[in-house]
Amino acid sequence: MNHATEMQELNQLLDEQVEISKRLYGEDSKHEAYKQTKINDLKKRMGNAVLTEMREQIKEDRAKRFYQKKQGRPYSNFTYVPHAWEQILTIL
């Protein structure tokens, strides 16, 4: 998905906040750092959300495989995350 309009809106709101901060506290403080910190925080939270979702998917897939194996049926799931991703996620 492309959320360019939402990012533009976020940048505009952050720019407004920076301008308010400059008026309140003067030009000498590090206002642009506030904007960059908020953007970095958003990226970190989005990345963590993706990793959490991937971990949950792996858990569900493992449970399905275990249950079907216990039932004596072959497991097939086209959405299964490759083993390489499992190894990466267990490191994190």
KEFIRO-463625 format. One record per residue (C-alpha): residue in three letters; x negated, y negated, z negated. Coordinates in steps of 0.2 Angstrom, whole numbers, plus 5000, padded with zeros to 4 digits. Each point is the difference from the previous one (the first is absolute). Layout:
alaXYZ
...
***
This chain:
met500050005000
asn499549825004
his500449884986
ala499249845008
thr501549894996
glu499950054982
met498249974999
gln500249835008
glu501349964987
leu498950064986
asn498549905006
gln501149845001
leu500750034982
leu498250024994
asp499449855009
glu501449904992
gln499550074983
val498249955003
glu500549825005
ile501149994984
ser498550064990
lys498949885008
arg501149854995
leu500250074982
tyr498250044996
gly499049905013
glu498950045015
asp498650074990
ser500750164994
lys500050165011
his501750005007
glu499650105016
ala499450144989
tyr501850024993
lys500750035018
gln498650135004
thr500250094983
lys501950015003
ile499750075018
asn498750134993
asp501250054986
leu501450035013
lys498950115011
lys499450104985
arg501850034994
met500550055018
gly498550125001
asn500450084983
ala501950025005
val499450095016
leu498950114990
thr501350044987
glu501250055014
met498850115008
arg499650094984
glu501950034997
gln500250075017
ile498550124997
lys500850054984
glu501750035008
asp499150105014
arg499150114988
ala501550044990
lys501050045016
arg498550125006
phe500050084983
tyr501850034999
gln500150075018
lys498550114997
lys500850064985
gln501650045010
gly498950095013
arg500449885014
pro498749915010
tyr499849814997
ser500149885014
asn500149814998
phe499649895014
thr499749854988
tyr498750094990
val498549894996
pro498350085006
his498950084987
ala498749865003
trp501249874993
glu500350114984
gln498150014997
ile499949815002
leu501549974988
thr499350114987
ile498449904999
leu501049844997
***
